[in-house]
């Protein structure tokens, strides 16, 4: 809900003053927001509980690239991940990248 300053009729803006939400005017008038402060505290508690539930574990073993039979020039392993990227002009062919599944060495072929 929009509120206006009783002194100068300017729009009151929400600000954090001393850890509490307050409606503040440019002229110096302040009005504490008791209802909103309780809602803010409840939202913070809900968000912290949600963050505890949604814990993500990152693993290096997960890959989004398809795998192919390709010999690694570094360790001679015969399986690699593959993807293509356009790193030059549009009139040049795509660059084909490979990453060894075993040693994680990355190389490219044009």
Buried (B, 14 or more C-beta within 10 A) or exposed (E): EEEEBEEEEEEBEEEEEEEEBBBBBEEEBEEEBEEBBEEBEEEEEEEEEEEEEEEEEEEEEEEEEEEEEBEBEEEEBEBBBBBEEEEEEEEEEEBBBBBBBEEEBEBEEE
